[in-house]
Amino acid sequence: MPHLRRLSTLVLAGALATVPVASAVADTYPATEYNATVSDSAPSVGTPFTVTATGPVGNHELTLTITSSTLTDSQIQIAGTKSLTKPAVNGVATFQVTLAAEGTCDLAVYDAAGKEISRQTITTDGAAAAAKGAAAGTNASAAGDALPRTGAPSLELAGLAGALALAGAGAVGLASARRRRFARA
């Protein structure tokens, strides 16, 4: 009987030890309630385009910031500046952007807490034709992934497999001990 108690305790402890593994290695996902779209991912120089950022209704402000290694700050204009915070009406903020020279820019949208919720790259004129097809509709997450991850990570599956193996070994051990005990009786 003491062996049976020891074995069941060991099986239970092993199973409990593998349970937190799945939650500890879970991937983080970008907030799905946020989205940002660009009316033209390859605008002409001097032609305004629209950036529309959406978030939860309770998010009071959304900020659009544009950075570029090829354009100067004065060549980037969102209502006269390169970064603008606007109140979100029903979770939506719309920005009119004009780029005064040819180049590539990164557009980043931030929520009221300052967390990046979307990052997109746009290109004006010259290289725009090549980039337009590749960048059209791009809405990357803050981590830089173009698509959300789906499915279960392999480490999570390995943890589940280990837990099932421990439970199976425990059941076999208990059945064997029970069989020996009844064989002696």
N, C-alpha and C positions, 0 to 999 in steps of 0.2 A: 504494500500500500504506500509506503514512503516514496518508492520509485515512481509510482503513478502520479503522486502529488508533485514531485520534482519535475517530471516530464511535462505535465500540464502547465506548471508555472513557467517552465522554460519556453514552451510553445507560445503561451499567452504573451510573455515578455518580448519574444521575437516578433510576433505579429504586431504588437503595439509599437515597437521600435521602428517598424517600416511605415506606419501610417503617416507620420509627419513629413516623410521624404517627399511625397507628391506636392504638398503645399509649400514646402521650402524651396522647391526648384520651379515653381510655376512661372511662366513667362508673363511679363506685363504687356498689356495691350493699350494702344492709344485710346483716348476717350472717344467713343463712337458718336457721342452727341454733338461733336464739333465737326465743322466742314468749312473749307474755303475754296472758292472757285474764282477763276480768272476769265474774263470775257474774251481775251485774246492772248495766247501764250507767246505770240511773236508779233507784237505791235510795231507799227511804223514809227519812226522817230517823230516826236511832236504830236502824235495822235493819242488822245486820252483813251484809257481802257479802265474797266471796272473790276475791282476785287470785292467779292461779297463773302463775308465771314458770318457763319451761323453758329450758334451755341445754345445752351439751355436758356429758357426764358429768364431765369433768375440771374444770369450772368449780365452784369450791368454795363461792362465796358469791354471792348475788344480793341486791340492795338495792332496796327500794321506797321512793320519796319522793313525798309528795303536797304540792302547792302550790295555793293558792287566793287569789284577790283578794277573794272574797266571804265566806270562812270564816276565823275566827281559828285560830291554831295549836291552841288548847285544844279546838276543835270537830272536829278531825281526829285520829282515833285508830287507830294500828296497834299494838296491844299497848301502849297508853298513850303513844305518841309519834307524830310525823308522818313519821318516816323510820326504817326498820328494815332491818338487814342480817341475813339468815338463811343458815345453811349449806344448800347444795343437796344433797338426797339423790337420787342417781342423776340429777342435773341438774335437779331440780324443787324449787322453794321455793313454799310456800303462805302467804299473808298474810290475816289476818282484819282487815277495815277497817270502822270505824263512823264515820259523819258525824253530828254532833250538831245540825246546822242546815241549812236550805235553802241551796243554792248550787251553784256549778260548781267542779270541781277537775281538776287535771292530775295524772295518775299516771305516774310515770317509773320504769322499771326499769333498773338498772345492773348490769353484770357485775363480776367480782372486780377488774378493772383500773380500774373507774370509768367505763367507756364506756357511754353510754346505748344500750340495746338495744330499748326500746319506750317509746312515749308514747301515752297515751290520755286522753280527756276524759270525765268523767262529770258528771251533773247530778242533784241530789236534788229530790224532790217537785215543786212548782209548775211549773217549766219542764221538768220531767222528761218529761212525756207527749210534748211536741213533740220533745225531744231524743232520746228513747228509740229511735224508729224510725231516726233519722239516725246515732246513735252505736252502736247495737247491733252487736257484733262488730267494731268498729273496732280495728285493730291497725296503727297507723302506724309507719313506720320512724323512726329518729332524725332523718332529714332532713325528716320531715313529709309524706312521700308516702304516700297511702293504698294505692297499689298499686305493686308493683315495676316498674321500667322493663323493657321487653322489646324485642327487635329491635336493629338496629344504628343508631348515631347517624349523622346525615347527613354529618358531617365525616369519619367513618371511611370511608363509602362514596365520598366525593369523593377521599380519598387512594388508595383502591383503583382508582377510575376513572383517576386520574392515572397511577398505576403501569402500568396496562394500556395507556394511551395511549402512554406512553414506550416500553414494550416493543414495541408495534405499530409505532411510528415507527422504532425501532431495527431491527426485522426488515425493514421496507420499505427502509430505508437500506442495510442489508447486502445485500439481494437486488439492489438497484439497482447497488451497487458491484460485486457479483459478476458481474452481467450485463454491465456495461461492460468488466470485465477479460477476460471470456471472448470478448466481441465483438472485442476488439483482437487476440486470439490467432489 
